[in-house]
Amino acid sequence: MLTSYCIRQTLISLFFILNFSREAFPQPIPKEDSSFVFLNTNENLSTEKLLDHFKGNYIYIDFWATWCAPCLEEFQCHTSLQKLAEKYSIVLLHISLDREKHEKKWKKRINEYNLTGYHIRADWKLQKDLWKVIFQQESRPSLPRFILIGKNGELINYHTSRPSEIEKLENEINQLAELK
């Protein structure tokens, strides 16, 4: 009796392991002291509230989505971008345009590409506000899109160079330093 019970329990366990991949279970959110920081969309319902977190810092914003192949290609250059950001004390903010139902996929991509910095998955309300405030338009700009925000929250460049153009990006940042 005990043996058949153990076999049955083992088979049930194997069934669950084989039929429910690791992705089916919620993944832990990295702690604040890690290289990934997830911002809460509910606390950042506007562009102003979102940028207030970073006042006093330059912010390099990456607009992306998990379905955007060129966005994923740019992530291959993230290590160079991270080094550049550290060199010039620039905050990296990654804003995903994915829907809520793709949250697991969004977090998986962040971990897969080791995208250090701050992350937020912008809901529709925040997206619409970002388009109005930053791009002065009603619709989403093409992706990927990179912008540079100044220390006081002012828009410096809404078409900043990509991580794959790291030398060009560094020249743009150096020109900012010369203006000061």
Sequence and secondary structure as in RCSB ss.txt:
>XXXX:A:sequence
MLTSYCIRQTLISLFFILNFSREAFPQPIPKEDSSFVFLNTNENLSTEKLLDHFKGNYIYIDFWATWCAPCLEEF
QCHTSLQKLAEKYSIVLLHISLDREKHEKKWKKRINEYNLTGYHIRADWKLQKDLWKVIFQQESRPSLPRFILIG
KNGELINYHTSRPSEIEKLENEINQLAELK
>XXXX:A:secstr
 HHHHHHHHHHHHHHHHHHS GGGS      TTSSEEE  GGG  SHHHHHHTTTTSEEEEEEE TT HHHHHHG
GGHHHHHHHHHHHTEEEEEEE   GGGHHHHHHHHHHTT  EEEEE  HHHHHHHHHHHHSSSS   SSEEEEE 
TTS EEETT   GGGHHHHHHHHHHHHHH 
